[in-house]
Amino acid sequence: MKRILVMLLSVASFLAWSQAPAPAAPPAPIVVLGDRNLPPYEFMENGVARGANVDMVRAIGRALERPVEIRLMDWSQAQGEALAQGGRALTMLGRTPEREQKFNFSLETVPVSFALFVRADDAQRLSASIAGRRVGVARGGLARPYLLERHPDVVPVDMASNLDGLNMLLRREVDAIAAQEWSLYYLLGQLGTTSVTGLAPFHTRMTTMAVPRGDDELLAAINEGLERIKRSGELERILDSWSGTRMRTVPESVISLAAGSAVAGLTVLAVLATLIMLLRRRTRELALEVRERTRAQEELQRAKAQLEDADRGKDRFLATLGHELRNPLAAVANANSVLERSAGDAERVHWARRIIGRQLDVIRRLTDDLQDVARINSGQLELRREFFALQDLAAESIESLRPVLAQRQQRLETEFAADPLHVHADRTRLHQIAVNLLGNAIRYSPEGGVIRVQVRRTGGMAELVVRDSGFGIAADRTERLFELFVRDGEAAHQAPGGLGLGLWLCRRLAVLHGGSVRAQSDGPGKGATFIAAFPAPRVEAGADPRPQ
């Protein structure tokens, strides 16, 4: 009887369990895509997603009690994946008519300002007018259209990233860069530099999250989460934690809580909590101020050292200029004296005139280089572009220096690409670059040395490569050689002459053409290689290289 009773109870338990409702399935995660390289909004650090937008998305998940999945990647890839796969949101997207055809936008999240950043010593001058200046700006971002809308008379120069733009600015390849204000200030703080400063923003707008059109359920969930973290003050606290300079106010919800909870005895606690938050903020501000003052002092010391170095450079330049002018002028004076004494000697008169002509050419080249420096620095150098093959220009430059090669008994080897590498450039200026690089190779190579000239294609660039067998360059000097009035110390003693303008002019002229000039060397005594690169679109055999 007991066994039957136990069996009946077991059957009853089984039936009750089988008819019980199944536990609810966990909610699907909210998948959000963002940019892996946009600090402080969103970025990857040691394989972990970080940033203000990342914290905001996690706060939305907590408010909705739903899991979130944050994936940071290349920004164009994120937009493409959101449109292709659906069910995914984007962290931050500004409204444009084109984007509104593809996306629906959430409630506003964070303000974004775009500003021009300049070298601190140029801030006062450029704040008055930026017209005609070269401005670095990312090709695909929103900064470019806003910049050209506000400053249509600037010359935009492509930059790969904010860090690339800062390098271009500090190398004086551009006069300013246009970027998202918070991102650039964050990067400057990470680098610890105060030599770059921002001007007043030229455009400010609110950003939103975005979902592909038709995904109304996901958009509604995001808006609900945003409303909750705004009401609670969580969004404000997140933005405050990522910005040491952002002004913060006590959220209305805290004040309302303090007023409405007086009866329950929470007023004191709310006020204390508010005071603690304000004290923490003030502590962060003071710490930031101390760091900024320390950095400013260090920057002042660096600036002082740079000024002293520039002053020494000025003295060296004036001494070199005097020497470079004295030599040809002495030769001219001597030839003039010969002319005065040799009125009837045709051969001696012809010799003296040749001497005067050659030395006047030396003086003309010096003054031309100095004028080019002034024109480039003032933005007044004009380029007269035409299409031509880089091989033809290299051959012309070599022929103009054949007499010097023969005099120094140096051997020249050439290797030119079989297909013409057409460039759209100022032929005179590229000839100036080629002659300068080849002339340096001749000057710094020993008599009987070997000089190699190569014209080749590397990706979308046509490259003129000049290799010498001369003194070589120390590793820490390769970039300094491209500064104004700088010459390599060891080589300058062994091959005197020149003002230190040539390589600076080469690089600046190449940059004006959208190209570059760089130096390579295995070290002193092992020769040097200089590579000048210029944009060269691929052209089908027999086709006209000019754009249709």
C-alpha positions in Angstrom: 0.0 0.0 0.0 2.9 2.4 0.9 4.5 1.6 -2.5 1.3 2.5 -4.4 1.0 5.8 -2.4 4.6 6.7 -3.2 4.1 6.0 -6.9 0.9 8.1 -7.0 2.8 11.0 -5.3 5.6 10.7 -7.8 3.2 10.8 -10.8 1.5 13.8 -9.3 4.8 15.7 -8.9 5.8 14.9 -12.4 2.5 16.1 -13.9 2.8 19.4 -11.8 6.4 20.0 -13.0 5.5 19.2 -16.7 2.6 21.7 -16.7 4.6 24.5 -15.0 5.4 27.5 -17.3 8.9 27.5 -18.8 11.3 30.2 -17.4 11.4 33.4 -19.4 14.2 33.6 -22.0 16.9 36.2 -21.1 16.5 39.4 -23.1 18.6 39.7 -26.3 21.7 41.9 -25.9 21.8 45.3 -27.4 24.6 45.3 -30.0 26.3 48.6 -30.5 29.1 49.3 -33.1 31.6 52.2 -32.7 35.0 53.6 -33.8 38.1 51.9 -32.4 40.2 55.1 -32.6 38.2 58.1 -31.4 39.3 59.0 -27.9 37.9 60.1 -25.5 34.5 59.1 -27.1 35.5 55.5 -27.9 38.7 53.6 -28.4 40.5 50.3 -27.7 43.1 50.1 -25.0 45.0 46.9 -24.4 42.1 45.0 -26.1 39.4 46.6 -24.0 36.7 49.0 -25.3 36.9 52.4 -23.4 35.5 55.9 -23.7 32.6 58.1 -22.8 30.3 56.5 -25.4 31.2 53.0 -24.2 30.3 53.9 -20.6 27.1 55.5 -21.9 26.0 52.3 -23.7 26.8 50.2 -20.6 24.7 52.6 -18.5 21.8 52.2 -21.0 22.1 48.4 -20.6 22.0 48.7 -16.8 19.0 51.0 -16.9 17.1 48.6 -19.2 18.4 45.5 -17.3 19.6 44.1 -20.6 23.0 42.9 -21.6 25.0 45.0 -24.1 27.6 44.0 -26.6 30.0 46.7 -27.7 32.2 46.2 -30.8 34.7 48.8 -31.8 36.2 48.7 -35.3 37.1 50.9 -38.3 34.3 53.5 -38.5 33.4 52.9 -42.2 33.3 49.1 -41.4 30.9 49.8 -38.5 28.5 51.8 -40.6 28.6 49.1 -43.3 27.9 46.3 -40.9 25.0 48.1 -39.2 23.3 48.6 -42.6 24.1 45.1 -43.9 23.1 43.0 -40.9 20.5 45.0 -39.0 19.8 44.8 -35.3 22.8 46.9 -34.5 23.1 50.5 -33.4 25.9 53.0 -33.9 27.4 54.8 -30.9 27.5 58.3 -32.4 26.4 59.7 -35.7 25.7 63.3 -36.8 22.6 64.0 -38.9 23.0 64.7 -42.5 20.4 64.5 -45.3 22.2 61.6 -46.8 22.4 59.7 -43.5 18.7 60.3 -42.8 17.9 58.2 -45.8 19.6 55.2 -44.2 19.3 55.7 -40.4 16.9 56.7 -37.7 18.4 58.8 -34.9 18.0 58.6 -31.1 17.6 61.3 -28.6 20.5 63.7 -28.4 23.5 62.4 -26.4 26.7 64.5 -26.4 27.7 67.8 -28.0 30.5 67.8 -30.5 32.4 70.9 -31.5 34.9 71.2 -34.4 37.8 73.7 -34.1 41.0 74.8 -35.7 44.2 73.9 -33.9 47.4 75.9 -34.5 50.9 76.2 -33.1 50.7 78.3 -29.9 53.1 81.0 -31.4 50.7 81.4 -34.4 47.5 81.6 -32.4 47.1 85.4 -32.3 48.0 85.9 -35.9 45.8 83.1 -37.3 42.8 83.9 -35.1 42.5 87.1 -37.0 42.4 85.4 -40.4 42.9 81.8 -41.8 42.2 82.7 -45.4 44.6 81.0 -47.9 46.2 78.9 -45.2 46.9 75.2 -45.5 44.6 73.2 -43.1 45.0 69.5 -42.3 41.7 67.7 -42.2 40.6 64.1 -42.4 39.1 63.3 -45.8 36.0 61.2 -44.7 35.0 63.0 -41.5 32.4 65.7 -40.8 35.1 68.3 -40.0 35.9 68.8 -43.7 32.4 69.9 -44.9 31.9 72.1 -41.8 35.4 73.6 -42.3 34.8 74.5 -46.0 31.4 75.8 -45.2 32.8 78.2 -42.5 36.2 78.9 -44.2 35.8 78.3 -48.0 39.0 80.1 -48.8 41.4 77.6 -46.9 43.5 75.0 -48.7 42.5 71.6 -47.3 45.4 69.0 -46.9 44.5 65.4 -46.2 45.7 63.9 -42.9 45.4 60.2 -41.9 44.5 60.8 -38.2 44.7 63.5 -35.5 48.2 62.3 -34.5 49.3 62.5 -38.2 47.8 66.0 -38.3 49.7 67.1 -35.2 53.0 65.9 -36.7 52.2 67.8 -39.9 51.4 70.9 -37.9 54.6 70.7 -35.8 56.7 70.1 -38.9 55.1 73.3 -40.4 53.7 71.3 -43.3 50.3 72.9 -42.6 49.3 76.1 -40.8 46.4 74.5 -38.8 44.4 71.3 -38.5 40.6 70.9 -38.2 39.3 68.3 -35.8 36.8 67.4 -33.2 37.7 69.7 -30.3 37.3 67.2 -27.4 39.3 64.4 -29.2 42.2 66.8 -30.1 42.4 68.3 -26.6 42.3 64.7 -25.1 45.2 63.7 -27.4 47.2 66.8 -26.5 46.7 66.0 -22.8 47.9 62.4 -23.4 51.0 63.8 -25.2 51.6 66.4 -22.5 52.2 69.2 -24.9 51.1 72.9 -24.8 52.8 74.0 -28.0 49.5 73.5 -29.9 46.3 75.4 -29.0 42.7 75.5 -30.3 40.9 78.5 -31.7 37.2 79.1 -31.2 35.0 76.3 -32.6 33.7 76.9 -36.1 30.8 74.4 -35.7 29.0 72.8 -32.8 26.2 70.3 -32.9 24.5 67.6 -30.8 25.2 64.0 -31.7 22.9 61.0 -31.4 23.0 57.2 -31.6 21.6 55.7 -34.8 20.0 52.5 -36.0 19.2 51.4 -39.6 15.7 52.5 -40.8 13.0 50.0 -39.9 14.5 48.8 -36.6 11.9 50.7 -34.5 12.1 48.3 -31.5 15.8 48.8 -31.1 15.5 52.6 -31.4 12.7 52.7 -28.8 14.8 50.7 -26.3 17.8 53.0 -26.8 15.6 56.1 -26.3 14.1 54.6 -23.2 17.5 53.9 -21.8 18.8 57.4 -22.7 15.8 59.0 -20.9 16.5 57.0 -17.7 20.3 57.8 -17.5 19.6 61.5 -18.3 17.0 61.7 -15.5 19.3 60.0 -13.0 22.2 62.2 -13.9 24.3 59.1 -15.0 25.0 60.5 -18.4 26.3 63.8 -16.9 28.5 61.9 -14.5 30.0 59.8 -17.3 30.8 62.9 -19.4 32.3 64.5 -16.3 34.6 61.5 -15.6 36.1 61.8 -19.1 36.6 65.5 -19.2 38.7 67.4 -16.6 37.8 70.7 -18.2 34.0 70.2 -18.8 31.8 72.3 -16.5 29.4 70.3 -14.5 26.2 71.3 -12.7 24.3 69.4 -10.0 21.6 67.4 -11.7 18.0 68.5 -11.2 17.1 65.0 -10.0 19.5 65.4 -7.0 17.9 68.7 -6.1 14.4 67.2 -6.5 15.4 64.2 -4.4 16.7 66.5 -1.6 13.6 68.6 -1.6 11.1 65.7 -1.9 12.8 63.5 0.7 13.0 66.0 3.6 10.2 64.3 5.5 12.0 60.9 5.1 15.2 62.4 6.6 17.2 62.1 3.3 17.9 65.9 2.8 21.2 65.8 4.7 22.3 62.7 2.9 21.5 64.2 -0.5 23.3 67.5 0.3 26.3 65.6 1.6 26.4 63.4 -1.5 26.3 66.6 -3.6 29.0 68.2 -1.7 31.2 65.1 -1.9 30.7 65.1 -5.7 31.6 68.8 -6.0 34.7 68.3 -3.8 35.8 65.4 -5.9 35.4 67.5 -9.0 37.3 70.4 -7.5 40.1 68.0 -6.5 40.3 66.7 -10.0 40.4 70.3 -11.3 43.2 71.3 -8.9 45.2 68.2 -9.9 44.7 69.0 -13.6 45.8 72.6 -12.9 48.9 71.5 -11.2 49.7 69.1 -14.1 49.1 71.9 -16.6 51.3 74.4 -14.7 54.1 71.8 -14.5 53.7 71.1 -18.2 53.7 74.8 -19.0 56.9 75.3 -17.0 58.5 72.4 -18.9 57.3 73.7 -22.2 58.7 77.1 -21.3 62.1 75.6 -20.6 61.9 73.7 -23.9 60.9 76.9 -25.7 63.8 78.8 -24.1 66.2 76.1 -25.3 64.7 76.2 -28.8 65.0 80.0 -28.9 68.6 79.8 -27.8 69.2 77.1 -30.5 67.4 79.3 -33.1 69.6 82.3 -32.1 72.7 80.2 -32.5 71.4 79.0 -35.8 70.8 82.6 -36.9 74.4 83.5 -36.0 75.7 80.4 -38.0 73.5 81.4 -40.9 74.7 85.0 -41.1 78.3 83.8 -40.8 77.7 81.2 -43.6 75.9 83.7 -45.7 78.8 86.2 -45.4 81.2 83.5 -46.4 79.1 82.3 -49.3 78.8 85.8 -50.7 82.4 86.9 -50.0 83.9 84.1 -52.2 82.0 84.9 -55.4 82.3 88.6 -54.8 86.1 88.3 -54.3 86.2 86.4 -57.6 84.2 89.0 -59.3 86.4 91.8 -57.9 89.5 90.0 -59.1 88.0 89.4 -62.6 87.0 93.1 -62.8 90.6 94.1 -61.9 91.8 91.8 -64.8 89.4 93.5 -67.2 90.7 96.9 -66.3 94.3 95.9 -67.0 93.5 93.8 -70.1 91.5 96.0 -72.4 93.4 94.9 -75.5 93.8 91.2 -74.6 90.6 89.5 -75.9 91.5 86.1 -74.4 91.9 87.5 -70.9 88.8 89.6 -71.2 86.8 86.5 -72.2 88.2 84.6 -69.2 87.3 87.4 -66.8 83.8 87.6 -68.2 83.3 83.9 -67.7 84.4 84.1 -64.1 82.1 87.0 -63.5 79.2 85.1 -65.1 79.7 82.0 -63.1 80.0 83.8 -59.8 76.9 85.9 -60.5 75.1 82.6 -61.1 76.2 81.5 -57.6 74.8 84.7 -56.1 71.6 84.4 -58.1 71.0 80.9 -56.8 71.5 81.9 -53.2 69.1 84.8 -53.5 66.6 82.6 -55.4 66.6 80.1 -52.6 66.1 82.8 -49.9 63.2 84.2 -51.9 61.6 80.7 -52.2 61.9 80.3 -48.4 60.0 83.6 -48.0 57.3 82.7 -50.5 56.7 79.3 -49.1 56.5 80.6 -45.5 54.0 83.3 -46.6 51.9 81.0 -48.7 52.6 83.0 -51.9 54.5 80.4 -54.0 52.5 79.6 -57.1 52.7 76.2 -58.9 52.3 76.0 -62.6 51.3 72.4 -63.1 51.6 70.3 -66.2 51.7 66.6 -67.1 55.1 65.1 -67.8 57.0 61.8 -67.2 59.2 61.8 -64.2 61.8 59.8 -66.2 62.2 62.8 -68.6 62.7 65.3 -65.8 65.3 63.0 -64.1 67.2 62.7 -67.4 67.2 66.5 -67.9 68.5 67.1 -64.4 71.3 64.5 -64.9 72.4 66.2 -68.1 72.6 69.6 -66.5 75.1 68.2 -63.9 77.2 66.0 -66.3 80.1 68.5 -66.3 80.4 68.4 -62.5 80.3 64.6 -62.6 83.1 64.5 -65.1 85.2 67.0 -63.2 84.9 64.8 -60.0 85.4 61.6 -62.0 82.2 60.1 -60.5 80.3 57.2 -62.1 76.5 57.6 -62.6 74.2 54.6 -62.7 70.6 54.9 -63.7 67.5 52.6 -63.5 64.3 54.0 -64.9 60.9 52.3 -64.9 60.0 51.1 -68.4 56.5 52.7 -68.4 56.3 56.5 -68.2 55.4 57.7 -64.7 53.3 60.8 -65.3 53.0 63.4 -62.7 50.9 66.6 -62.6 53.4 69.1 -61.2 55.3 72.3 -61.7 58.2 71.1 -63.9 60.5 73.9 -62.8 60.0 73.1 -59.1 60.5 69.3 -59.6 63.7 70.1 -61.6 64.8 72.2 -58.6 64.2 69.2 -56.2 66.0 66.7 -58.5 69.0 69.0 -59.1 69.3 69.7 -55.4 69.3 66.0 -54.4 71.7 65.0 -57.2 73.9 68.0 -56.5 74.1 67.0 -52.8 75.0 63.4 -53.8 77.8 64.7 -56.0 79.1 67.1 -53.3 79.1 64.6 -50.5 80.5 61.6 -52.5 84.3 61.3 -52.9 86.0 61.7 -56.2 85.6 58.5 -58.2 82.5 57.6 -56.2 79.3 56.0 -57.5 75.9 57.8 -57.7 72.8 55.8 -58.5 69.5 57.5 -59.8 66.3 55.4 -59.9 62.8 56.3 -61.0 60.2 53.8 -59.9 56.6 53.3 -58.9 55.6 52.5 -55.3 51.8 52.2 -54.9 50.2 55.4 -56.2 53.5 57.4 -56.1 56.3 58.0 -58.5 59.6 58.0 -56.7 62.9 59.7 -57.6 65.6 57.9 -55.7 69.2 59.3 -55.4 71.9 57.1 -53.7 75.4 58.3 -53.0 78.6 56.6 -51.7 79.5 59.5 -49.5 79.8 60.4 -45.8 76.5 58.9 -44.7 74.2 60.3 -42.0 73.8 59.4 -38.3 70.4 57.9 -37.4 69.5 60.9 -35.2 70.3 63.4 -37.9 68.1 62.2 -40.8 65.1 64.3 -39.9 67.0 67.3 -38.6 68.6 67.8 -42.0 65.3 69.0 -43.3 65.1 71.9 -40.9 65.9 75.4 -42.1 69.6 76.5 -42.1 70.7 73.0 -40.8 73.6 71.1 -42.4 75.1 67.8 -41.3 78.1 68.8 -39.1 80.6 66.1 -40.2 79.8 66.3 -43.8 79.7 70.1 -43.8 83.4 70.1 -42.7 84.4 67.8 -45.5 82.3 69.4 -48.2 81.8 73.1 -47.3 79.4 75.3 -49.1 75.6 76.0 -48.9 73.3 77.7 -46.5 71.3 74.7 -45.3 68.3 75.7 -47.4 68.2 73.0 -50.1 66.7 70.0 -48.3 64.1 72.2 -46.5 63.1 73.6 -49.9 62.9 70.1 -51.4 60.6 68.8 -48.7 58.3 71.8 -48.7 58.0 71.9 -52.5 57.2 68.1 -52.5 54.6 68.6 -49.8 53.0 71.4 -51.9 52.6 68.8 -54.7 51.0 66.2 -52.3 54.3 64.3 -52.0 57.2 63.9 -49.6 61.0 63.7 -49.4 62.8 61.4 -46.9 66.3 60.3 -46.1 67.8 56.9 -45.3 71.3 55.9 -44.3 73.0 53.0 -42.6 75.2 55.4 -40.7 78.4 57.5 -41.1 80.7 56.4 -43.9 77.9 54.2 -45.6 76.4 56.7 -48.0 72.9 58.1 -48.0 69.6 57.7 -50.0 67.1 60.4 -50.6 63.6 59.6 -51.9 61.3 62.2 -53.4 57.7 60.8 -54.0 54.9 62.5 -56.0 51.3 61.3 -56.8 51.2 59.4 -60.1 47.9 57.9 -61.2 48.1 54.7 -63.1 47.5 55.3 -66.9 46.7 52.6 -69.5 49.3 52.2 -72.2 48.7 54.8 -74.9 46.1 56.7 -72.9 46.1 60.4 -72.2 47.4 60.9 -68.6 45.4 64.1 -68.2 42.0 63.6 -66.3 39.0 63.6 -68.7 
